[in-house]
Amino acid sequence: MKRIPTFVLILLSFACSVPAHAQIFRGPNSAKEAQKAAKKNQEKAAKQQRKAAKRLARAQGKAAKRQKHNRA
């Protein structure tokens, strides 16, 4: 009886460790689809990086403005 809950726990832990967005492509176009997905992921990461850089620049500008205002 104790083996069943343990087995279920092991299955759940394995299922949670596999990312939801991980995809396995099969078929004749699998390499092409994998490359397309990789490119899409790269573009998404680049977009997030640009947004983060923009937010950082904005925050630094606001901080400089505040500091300048406090000194005057």
KOLVO-432654 format. One line per 2 residues: number of its first residue (from 1); their letters; for each residue x, y, z of N, C-alpha, C. Coordinates in Angstrom, 3 decimals. Layout:
! residues N
NUM> A> X/Y/Z/X/Y/Z/X/Y/Z  ...
END
This chain:
! residues 72
1> MK> 0.810/-1.201/0.000/0.000/0.000/0.000/0.852/1.264/0.000  1.993/1.211/0.662/2.838/2.400/0.745/3.520/2.698/-0.587
3> RI> 3.594/1.719/-1.443/4.288/1.922/-2.716/3.499/2.816/-3.665  2.185/2.760/-3.611/1.359/3.527/-4.547/1.543/5.035/-4.356
5> PT> 1.423/5.583/-3.134/1.642/7.030/-2.983/3.060/7.453/-3.364  4.032/6.615/-3.069/5.412/6.925/-3.421/5.559/6.995/-4.936
7> FV> 4.964/6.033/-5.630/5.027/6.005/-7.083/4.344/7.237/-7.676  3.209/7.618/-7.123/2.489/8.802/-7.593/3.332/10.049/-7.352
9> LI> 3.978/10.135/-6.204/4.847/11.281/-5.919/5.997/11.368/-6.912  6.576/10.238/-7.229/7.694/10.211/-8.185/7.203/10.674/-9.553
11> LL> 6.032/10.184/-9.973/5.487/10.607/-11.266/5.197/12.102/-11.290  4.631/12.609/-10.214/4.328/14.039/-10.155/5.587/14.892/-10.165
13> SF> 6.597/14.468/-9.454/7.838/15.242/-9.425/8.500/15.256/-10.794  8.412/14.131/-11.513/8.987/14.089/-12.862/8.185/14.983/-13.801
15> AC> 6.869/14.929/-13.701/6.016/15.736/-14.576/6.237/17.223/-14.331  6.487/17.613/-13.106/6.715/19.019/-12.787/8.090/19.492/-13.230
17> SV> 9.034/18.581/-13.331/10.382/18.984/-13.707/10.513/19.237/-15.203  9.622/18.687/-16.011/9.656/18.900/-17.461/8.940/20.208/-17.758
19> PA> 9.610/21.156/-18.425/8.974/22.432/-18.706/7.780/22.269/-19.646  6.788/23.109/-19.441/5.564/23.021/-20.231/5.809/23.406/-21.688
21> HA> 6.764/24.308/-21.936/6.995/24.761/-23.296/7.957/23.868/-24.077  8.480/22.826/-23.424/9.391/21.923/-24.131/8.588/21.132/-25.154
23> QI> 9.081/21.116/-26.383/8.363/20.422/-27.441/9.300/19.456/-28.128  8.733/18.324/-28.493/9.486/17.334/-29.261/8.831/17.264/-30.628
25> FR> 9.583/17.548/-31.666/9.051/17.537/-33.012/9.392/16.215/-33.677  8.388/15.641/-34.335/8.593/14.381/-35.048/8.067/14.558/-36.469
27> GP> 8.610/13.796/-37.355/8.119/13.824/-38.727/9.167/14.353/-39.679  8.744/14.516/-40.940/9.710/14.920/-41.973/10.224/16.347/-41.800
29> NS> 9.442/17.219/-41.183/9.852/18.621/-41.016/10.349/18.908/-39.609  10.751/17.887/-38.881/11.097/18.075/-37.477/12.279/19.023/-37.288
31> AK> 13.311/18.893/-38.116/14.483/19.760/-37.969/14.102/21.207/-38.259  13.291/21.389/-39.294/12.870/22.745/-39.667/12.012/23.364/-38.563
33> EA> 11.103/22.574/-38.009/10.247/23.073/-36.933/11.064/23.395/-35.688  12.056/22.561/-35.390/12.903/22.802/-34.235/13.702/24.090/-34.413
35> QK> 14.223/24.307/-35.619/14.969/25.536/-35.894/14.064/26.756/-35.785  12.840/26.604/-36.287/11.881/27.704/-36.232/11.543/28.042/-34.779
37> AA> 11.347/27.008/-33.960/11.045/27.227/-32.547/12.227/27.867/-31.827  13.438/27.426/-32.162/14.630/27.999/-31.536/14.771/29.471/-31.909
39> KK> 14.502/29.791/-33.166/14.589/31.183/-33.614/13.545/32.039/-32.899  12.351/31.494/-32.750/11.286/32.216/-32.061/11.670/32.473/-30.609
41> NQ> 12.274/31.465/-29.964/12.719/31.633/-28.582/13.802/32.698/-28.482  14.716/32.715/-29.461/15.783/33.721/-29.462/15.196/35.120/-29.614
43> EK> 14.225/35.247/-30.531/13.602/36.551/-30.744/12.875/37.019/-29.490  12.216/36.090/-28.819/11.496/36.434/-27.593/12.474/36.877/-26.506
45> AA> 13.593/36.169/-26.385/14.603/36.528/-25.383/15.207/37.895/-25.704  15.458/38.148/-26.991/16.024/39.438/-27.389/15.051/40.571/-27.073
47> KQ> 13.763/40.328/-27.319/12.759/41.349/-27.027/12.711/41.646/-25.534  12.750/40.595/-24.721/12.741/40.796/-23.269/13.980/41.558/-22.821
49> QR> 15.112/41.266/-23.450/16.350/41.944/-23.094/16.276/43.430/-23.461  15.707/43.727/-24.634/15.547/45.132/-25.036/14.628/45.872/-24.072
51> KA> 13.544/45.219/-23.690/12.611/45.849/-22.760/13.275/46.099/-21.414  14.083/45.153/-20.961/14.771/45.310/-19.678/15.776/46.455/-19.752
53> AK> 16.487/46.570/-20.874/17.459/47.655/-21.036/16.743/49.008/-21.056  15.588/49.035/-21.701/14.806/50.273/-21.760/14.313/50.671/-20.372
55> RL> 13.846/49.696/-19.615/13.392/49.975/-18.245/14.540/50.467/-17.378  15.712/49.855/-17.542/16.880/50.261/-16.768/17.268/51.696/-17.090
57> AR> 17.299/52.012/-18.388/17.657/53.371/-18.798/16.660/54.377/-18.243  15.387/54.027/-18.285/14.351/54.917/-17.766/14.521/55.125/-16.260
59> AQ> 14.795/54.047/-15.545/14.971/54.139/-14.094/16.206/54.962/-13.747  17.290/54.776/-14.516/18.501/55.552/-14.261/18.265/57.032/-14.539
61> GK> 17.510/57.327/-15.586/17.192/58.722/-15.903/16.374/59.362/-14.796  15.394/58.617/-14.291/14.568/59.138/-13.198/15.403/59.360/-11.942
63> AA> 16.327/58.430/-11.663/17.174/58.561/-10.476/18.085/59.778/-10.605  18.649/59.996/-11.787/19.514/61.148/-12.010/18.726/62.447/-11.857
65> KR> 17.511/62.430/-12.366/16.657/63.609/-12.263/16.327/63.914/-10.803  16.016/62.860/-10.055/15.711/63.034/-8.626/16.916/63.572/-7.871
67> QK> 18.082/63.009/-8.185/19.300/63.423/-7.492/19.634/64.883/-7.820  19.443/65.252/-9.063/19.703/66.628/-9.485/18.724/67.581/-8.779
69> HN> 17.487/67.166/-8.667/16.462/67.981/-8.020/16.745/68.148/-6.520  17.233/67.085/-5.900/17.525/67.146/-4.467/18.713/68.031/-4.146
71> RA> 19.665/68.136/-5.052/20.869/68.951/-4.803/20.567/70.436/-4.982  19.665/70.759/-5.861/19.395/72.168/-6.177/18.612/72.879/-5.095
END
